[in-house]
Amino acid sequence: MINRIKNAFENIAVWFLPSKYANLLLCRRRGRWSNYFISAESAMEEQWRTIIWPLIKDFSFDAVLELAPGAGRNTRKLCSVAKRVLAVDLNEYALRQCRRQLGDSVSGCRIEYHRNNGRDLRMIEAGAISAVYSWDSAVHFDKEVMEHYIAEFARVLRPGGKGFVHHANLGDQAHKNIKRNPHARSNMSKELFARYCRDNDLVVIDQIDMPWGEIVDCITLFAKHGKIDA
């Protein structure tokens, strides 16, 4: 009963809060994505083989920041190529599910779990990360939240480090309440992502349209100035 009342209050609150806070409120709800975690698992192998790996195979996987790992289907794949994965999420439920599935290491890759505040990476030292990765999660991040994260990517990436982020491309077409948008997409756009990269001295390598049902998301590949890791 208490959870139902809390959820009803949150559903009302999103109509009055600024979009970045409305999205954070909905995304951090306990168990919100649990059914999706299960259904998405079956598609991971093909997505990794046909879409993701061809785009990231030249990354350095020494220390990978995975933003919003969900229940760990991406984390498991990253562990097959990485030495260390730092899994960062606002959603405590998601982190618990990920840790329950994978533990603290997979295939010799060490996994560190960090809950953050939904906008920064203060637990990670500057220049500590060789690659940034986020698939099928940042699509729900409000543009202001994404702006904060991109600034943090620039801080934590080492020179030459690269990033791969799958994000929304609805832009101004998005409703403030992400529940009203196709596939709960946010108000992010490819143009904004590129601009935020430029503002933080990150180089956009490529932006690839990513069809997703009746909409088209975007994958942005970027790098920090310096010798590009291979």
C-alpha positions as CSV (number, residue, x, y, z in Angstrom):
1,M,0.0,0.0,0.0
2,I,2.8,2.4,0.9
3,N,4.6,1.8,-2.4
4,R,1.4,2.3,-4.4
5,I,0.8,5.7,-2.6
6,K,4.4,6.7,-3.2
7,N,4.2,5.8,-6.9
8,A,1.0,7.7,-7.3
9,F,2.6,10.8,-5.7
10,E,5.6,10.5,-8.0
11,N,3.3,10.2,-11.1
12,I,1.7,13.5,-10.1
13,A,5.0,15.2,-9.2
14,V,6.5,14.6,-12.7
15,W,3.9,17.1,-14.2
16,F,5.2,19.9,-12.0
17,L,8.9,19.2,-11.8
18,P,11.5,20.4,-14.4
19,S,12.1,17.6,-16.9
20,K,15.5,16.7,-15.6
21,Y,14.1,16.1,-12.1
22,A,11.0,14.4,-13.4
23,N,13.1,11.9,-15.4
24,L,15.4,11.2,-12.4
25,L,12.5,10.6,-10.1
26,L,11.0,8.1,-12.5
27,C,14.2,6.3,-13.4
28,R,15.3,5.7,-9.8
29,R,12.0,4.0,-8.9
30,R,12.6,0.6,-7.3
31,G,12.2,-2.2,-9.8
32,R,11.0,0.1,-12.5
33,W,13.0,-1.7,-15.2
34,S,12.9,-5.2,-13.8
35,N,10.7,-6.7,-16.5
36,Y,12.7,-5.0,-19.3
37,F,15.9,-6.4,-17.9
38,I,14.5,-9.9,-18.5
39,S,13.1,-9.2,-22.0
40,A,16.2,-7.4,-23.2
41,E,18.6,-10.2,-22.2
42,S,17.8,-12.3,-25.2
43,A,18.6,-9.6,-27.7
44,M,22.0,-8.7,-26.2
45,E,24.2,-11.3,-28.1
46,E,23.0,-10.1,-31.5
47,Q,23.2,-6.4,-30.6
48,W,26.7,-6.9,-29.4
49,R,27.8,-8.9,-32.5
50,T,26.2,-6.8,-35.2
51,I,26.0,-3.3,-33.8
52,I,28.2,-2.6,-30.7
53,W,31.4,-4.6,-31.1
54,P,32.2,-3.4,-34.7
55,L,32.0,0.2,-33.3
56,I,34.1,-0.3,-30.2
57,K,36.6,-3.1,-31.1
58,D,39.4,-0.5,-31.4
59,F,38.8,0.9,-27.9
60,S,41.2,0.4,-25.0
61,F,39.5,-1.8,-22.4
62,D,41.9,-1.3,-19.6
63,A,39.4,0.6,-17.4
64,V,35.8,0.9,-18.7
65,L,33.2,3.2,-17.2
66,E,29.8,1.6,-17.9
67,L,27.1,4.1,-17.1
68,A,23.7,2.7,-16.0
69,P,24.5,-1.1,-16.4
70,G,21.0,-2.2,-15.6
71,A,21.0,-5.9,-14.6
72,G,24.4,-6.5,-16.2
73,R,23.8,-7.9,-19.7
74,N,26.2,-5.3,-21.1
75,T,28.6,-5.7,-18.2
76,R,29.0,-9.4,-18.9
77,K,29.9,-8.7,-22.5
78,L,32.4,-5.9,-21.5
79,C,34.0,-8.3,-19.1
80,S,34.9,-10.6,-21.9
81,V,37.3,-7.9,-23.3
82,A,38.0,-5.6,-20.3
83,K,40.4,-5.8,-17.4
84,R,38.3,-3.6,-15.1
85,V,34.7,-2.3,-15.3
86,L,33.3,0.5,-13.1
87,A,29.5,0.1,-13.1
88,V,27.8,3.4,-12.1
89,D,24.1,3.8,-11.7
90,L,21.6,6.0,-9.9
91,N,19.2,3.0,-9.5
92,E,20.2,0.9,-6.4
93,Y,17.9,-1.9,-7.5
94,A,19.7,-2.2,-10.8
95,L,23.1,-2.3,-9.1
96,R,21.9,-5.0,-6.8
97,Q,20.6,-7.1,-9.7
98,C,23.9,-6.6,-11.6
99,R,26.0,-7.7,-8.6
100,R,23.7,-10.7,-7.9
101,Q,24.2,-11.8,-11.5
102,L,27.9,-11.2,-11.9
103,G,29.6,-10.8,-8.5
104,D,32.8,-8.9,-8.3
105,S,34.6,-10.4,-11.3
106,V,33.8,-12.2,-14.6
107,S,36.4,-13.9,-16.8
108,G,39.2,-12.3,-14.8
109,C,37.7,-8.8,-15.2
110,R,37.2,-6.9,-11.9
111,I,33.9,-5.1,-11.5
112,E,33.4,-2.2,-9.2
113,Y,29.8,-1.0,-8.3
114,H,29.1,2.6,-7.6
115,R,25.7,4.3,-6.9
116,N,25.8,8.0,-7.9
117,N,23.4,11.0,-7.8
118,G,22.3,10.8,-11.4
119,R,24.5,13.5,-12.7
120,D,28.2,13.2,-11.8
121,L,31.0,10.7,-11.4
122,R,32.8,12.1,-8.4
123,M,33.9,8.6,-7.2
124,I,36.2,8.3,-10.2
125,E,39.5,10.1,-10.4
126,A,40.4,12.4,-13.3
127,G,42.1,10.5,-16.2
128,A,41.3,7.1,-14.7
129,I,39.1,5.8,-17.6
130,S,40.2,4.4,-21.0
131,A,36.7,3.9,-22.3
132,V,33.1,5.1,-21.6
133,Y,30.2,2.8,-22.5
134,S,26.4,3.1,-22.3
135,W,23.9,1.1,-24.3
136,D,20.1,1.2,-24.0
137,S,20.2,3.3,-20.8
138,A,21.2,6.9,-21.6
139,V,18.2,7.0,-23.9
140,H,16.2,8.0,-20.8
141,F,18.6,10.8,-19.6
142,D,17.2,14.3,-19.8
143,K,19.4,16.7,-21.9
144,E,20.6,18.6,-18.8
145,V,21.6,15.4,-17.1
146,M,23.4,14.3,-20.2
147,E,25.2,17.7,-20.3
148,H,26.6,17.1,-16.8
149,Y,27.7,13.5,-17.7
150,I,29.5,14.6,-20.8
151,A,31.5,17.1,-18.8
152,E,32.3,14.3,-16.4
153,F,33.3,12.0,-19.3
154,A,35.9,14.7,-20.3
155,R,37.2,14.7,-16.8
156,V,37.6,11.0,-16.2
157,L,38.8,9.9,-19.6
158,R,42.5,9.7,-20.1
159,P,44.0,11.4,-23.2
160,G,43.1,9.4,-26.2
161,G,40.3,7.6,-24.4
162,K,37.1,6.9,-26.3
163,G,33.4,6.8,-25.6
164,F,30.3,5.0,-27.0
165,V,26.9,6.3,-25.9
166,H,23.5,5.2,-27.2
167,H,21.2,8.2,-26.5
168,A,17.8,9.6,-27.4
169,N,17.2,11.8,-30.4
170,L,13.7,13.1,-29.9
171,G,14.9,16.6,-28.9
172,D,12.1,19.2,-28.8
173,Q,9.6,16.6,-29.8
174,A,9.9,14.9,-26.4
175,H,7.2,15.3,-23.7
176,K,8.5,16.4,-20.3
177,N,7.1,13.2,-18.8
178,I,9.2,10.4,-20.4
179,K,6.4,7.9,-19.8
180,R,4.5,9.8,-22.6
181,N,7.4,9.4,-25.1
182,P,8.0,6.3,-27.3
183,H,10.1,3.8,-25.4
184,A,10.5,6.4,-22.6
185,R,12.9,8.4,-24.6
186,S,14.2,11.7,-23.3
187,N,14.6,15.2,-24.8
188,M,18.2,14.6,-25.8
189,S,19.3,15.0,-29.5
190,K,22.4,14.2,-31.6
191,E,23.0,17.9,-32.1
192,L,23.0,18.6,-28.4
193,F,25.3,15.7,-27.7
194,A,27.8,16.9,-30.3
195,R,27.6,20.5,-28.9
196,Y,28.2,19.3,-25.3
197,C,31.2,17.3,-26.5
198,R,32.7,20.4,-28.2
199,D,32.0,22.5,-25.1
200,N,34.1,20.0,-23.1
201,D,36.9,19.6,-25.7
202,L,35.9,16.1,-26.7
203,V,36.1,15.1,-30.3
204,V,33.0,13.5,-32.0
205,I,34.3,10.6,-34.1
206,D,30.9,9.7,-35.5
207,Q,27.2,9.8,-34.9
208,I,25.1,6.8,-36.2
209,D,21.4,6.7,-36.5
210,M,20.0,3.8,-34.5
211,P,16.4,2.7,-35.5
212,W,14.4,1.5,-32.4
213,G,10.9,0.6,-33.2
214,E,9.0,3.6,-34.6
215,I,11.8,6.1,-33.6
216,V,15.4,6.6,-34.4
217,D,18.0,7.0,-31.6
218,C,21.6,7.9,-32.0
219,I,25.0,6.3,-31.1
220,T,27.7,8.9,-30.6
221,L,31.4,7.9,-30.6
222,F,33.8,10.4,-29.2
223,A,37.3,10.8,-27.9
224,K,39.4,12.9,-25.6
225,H,42.2,14.9,-27.2
226,G,45.6,13.2,-27.1
227,K,47.2,10.0,-28.6
228,I,44.2,7.8,-29.5
229,D,44.2,4.5,-27.7
230,A,44.1,1.4,-29.9
